[in-house]
Amino acid sequence: MPNGQHGQQQTPAGGQWYPPEWPDRIRALMDGSLVPVEPRRAATVMLLRDPPAGPAVHMLRRKTSMAFAGGAYAYPGGGVDPRDEDHLVGWAGPGQDEWAARLATDPRTAQAIVCGAVRETFEEAGVLLAGESPDTVVGDTTGDDWEADRAALVARELSFAEFLDRRGLLLRSDLLGAWARWITPEFEPRRYDTWFFVAALPEGQRTRNASTEADRTVWIRPADAAAGYDKGELLMMPPTISTLRSLEPYGSAAGALAAAAAQDLTPVLAQATLENGELVLSWPGHDEFTKHVRPGGTP
């Protein structure tokens, strides 16, 4: 579930997570003793449905015991499998060239990113955006045979292309909309270049907590999740709360999906500067996350 940052500690204000090792790493980056690692490509999906109270998004809470953002709420997602760049994938909807233009990358990379979004949603939520034809979607995916395939995908014993071929399925790229792109700050030891997507829960399918990294899953209205963050009740990383807030204006899952084409995919990358002896950490275009770190190292 990469969302662009790492750590466990949250700030006193709100529910933004803030790892204690950041100040030292930022100083090392600024003095040249820290060389940024290359970010790994990743994809995550904001899965939506339409209960009577308004659109809700599916979220997972990372186990509190985990070193990476323990206790933080996130969406299903993970790293892109390089095998998905080369294999011929059963495909329906906008083609790889169109996705490459939207994601600002090449067609092979675009295919791998879209495959990663669909595969991770199946691996972590049990929801599969694929069908036997360009206008159908599979129904219930909770049977033992589906679970065996899901486990094989998680273990990387089975590539996503092989899984689709075995099932006679086409990936429904038209059911996804690219929404945002966040890159882990340069001072982090593990970095991700993460594309965020929106999708509607297919009819007949249901989510479940299929992730070994999560101890809870919820369907929650974006406004309610954001309110929980603002009160300090729900811990989230900057990309998560930012994308939640951006979903609030839409009155349906279909409305959000239709709006995806107009979303800005300019990568968001944190910047660290030194002002009067104080470290200032900011995310361009997202002023609410700006942090001033005193010389002692506390935000």
N, C-alpha and C positions, 0 to 999 in steps of 0.2 A: 504493500500500500504506500508507495512513495508519493509524497506530496511536496517535496522540494526542500525539506529541512530535516534535522536530526536532534535528538536530545530528550530529556525528561522533565526538566525544571520549568515551571511556568512563572510568568511575571505576576506581581501583586495585583496589577490592574487587568480586569477581564480574564478571559480564558486562553490568552495567547501563550503558547509554550515557548520557553526560553532556556536553552541549555547553558549550564554554568561555565563550560569550557570556551564559549565564544570569544570573550574579550582577549584571552591570550592568543587564540588562533587568528583573530583579526589583526592584532599587533604584529604577529609573525608574518602575515600576508603583506602588511604595509611596509615592513622593513626588509622584505625580500627573502626571508629565511623559510617561508612556506611557499611551495610551488603548487598551484591548484591542480587537482586531479581532473581528468577528462570526465564529464558527466555521462552517465549511461542513459540511453533512451528508455522511456517508460510511458505508460498510458493508464489513465484512470477514468472511470465512468460514473457520472451522476445519474443513477437510475431513478426514473420518476413514475409515479402513478397518480390517479385522480380520485381520492376518497371524497366524500361529500363536503368536508371542511376545506377543501382546496388541495392543490398539488402537494405531494409529499415526496421526499427524497430518501433513498435507502442509504443508511450510514452504518459503519462498523466501529466499535470501540476496541482499540488495540489493548491487549492484555497489559495490565499495570506492571507486570514483571519484566516486560521487554525493555531492552536498552534503548531501542529506537522509539521515541515518542510514546512511551508507555502511558496508557490511559487516554490518549488522544483519539478523537473521532475523525474518521476519514471515509473515503469511498473505496469500493473495490478497485484494485489496480495493482500494477507491478511492472517489472522490467520486461522489455521487448525481447523476444526470442530471435536471435540472429537467423535461425533456420527459416523463419517466416519471410526472409528477404528473397530466398532463392527458389523455394518450392512453388509449383503451380497450385494456386489456391482456388477452389470453387468459389465463384464471386458473383454477386448480384448488386445492382445499384451503381452509383458513380464509380468510374474506373480508376485505376491506379494513377493515371496521368492527372485526372481531375483532383484526386486527393493530394497528389504531390504539389499541385499549385496551391491548394488550400493550406497545407501544412508547411509550406516553404521548404520542401525537401525534394529528393528524387523519387521516382516511382517505386523502386525496390524498397527504399526506406519507408515510404508512405504505406506500402502494403504491410510491412512488418508492424508498423505502429497501429494500424487499424486492426490487424489480426490480434495484436497484443491487447487492445481494448476489449475485443469480443471474447478472447480466451480468458483473460483475467476476470471478467464478469461471470463467466461460467465457473471458473475455478473457485472464486471466493463467494459468490452469491447463488450459484446453481442456476443462473439465467443464461439462456443461449439465444443470441441474435442470429439465427440461421434457419433455413428452411429447405424443403425439397425442390422448391421452384422459386423464381424471382419474386413471387407475390404471396408466398406462404411462410409461416414460422412454425417451428416444432411446438408441440403442446407440452404436456407434463414431462419434466426431465428428472424426476426423483426416483426412478426405478433403479434396481441394483446394477443393471447393465450400464446405465448412464453414469452411475457412481463409479464403476470400475474404470470407465473411460476418463472421467474427471480426475480420478486419482493418478492415472497414468500421465495425464497432461501435467499435473502438479509436479510429479516426479521427473518430468521431462523424458519419460520413456517413450512418449508418443508426441510427434509434432502436431501442430494444429492442422496443417494441410492433410496429414495422414488421418487424423480424426475425422475431418470433414469427408474425405474420400471414403473411409470405412462406413460412414453413415449415409453417404449419398446426399450430402448437404451442400448448400451454397451459403457463404457468408453474406448477410444482408447489410451491406455497407450503407444502404439508404436509411437504415434505422438509427444511424449515429449522426450526431452533429458535433463538429469540433467547436469548443467553447473558449478555451484559454490555454496558455502555455507558461509554465513556471520552471525556472532553472535553479537548482540548489546553489546557494551562495558559494563563492570561490574558496572560502576559508573552511568549508566542511570537508571531513575526511572521505565521506561517501557522497557522491553527487548524482543527481538525476535531472535529465531534461524531460520534463513530464508534460504531455498533452492531455488536457481535460476534455471529455466528451459528455454529451447528454444523450439519453435514450429513454424511451418509454417501456415500461414492463409489458412484454408481449401477453396477449390474452391466453389464458390457460396455464401460464407459468406462474410460479411463486418463488419468492426468495427464501433462502435459509442460510444459517451461518455455516458455511462450508470452509471458512478460513481457519487455519491452525493458529493464526496470529491474533484473532479477535475473541473476546469473551462476551460480546453482546452485539446484537444488531437491532436497528430501529428503523421504522418509517416515521419521518418527522417533517412537518412543514418547515421550509427554509426560514421563515420569519421566527418560528418558535426555536429552532436551533440557534439562530443568530442571537435571540434574546437570552438563551441559556449561556452562550459565550460571553455576552456583555455583562451578565451577572457573575461571571466567574464559575458557573456551574458545569459548563461543558468545555473541556480542553480541546483546542484545535490549533493547527498550524496556519500561518498566514494564507497559503493558497486555498485551504478549505473554507475558512470563514469568508474570504473574498468572493469565492465562487458561490457560496450560499447566498450572500447578499445580492449577487447579480441575478439570482434566480427569482427573487422575491416579486418582481413586477409581473410575472407571467401567471395567468389564471388557469392554465392547463399544461399537461405534459406536452401535448401537441403544439401549443403556443410557444413553449420554450424551444422545442425542436425546430420549429419554423424560424425562430429568431437566431438560431445558431450561425447561419450563414453570414450574419452581420456582425458577429462578435470579433473583437480585436485579438488576433493571435500573436501580437508582438511579444516576444519573450520577456517575462518579468524576472529580473536578476537583482538581488540585494546589492547595495553599495555601502561601503564602509569608509568614512572620512574621519579626520582628526581635527577637531575644532577647540582651540584654547585648552588643549590637554585632555579633552573629553572625546571619547569615541562616539560617533553618531552613525547608527545603522539604519538604513532606509531602503524601502522598496519603491522605486519610481512609479508614480501614479497611485500609490496606496499609502497616503499619509498616516493612516491610523496605526500602522505598524512601526513607525519611526521610534527608535529607542536611543536614548542618551546613556552611555555607559561611563560612569565616573572612573577616575584613575584606579580606584580600589577594585574595580571589576564588576560592580553590581549595577543593574539597570535602574 
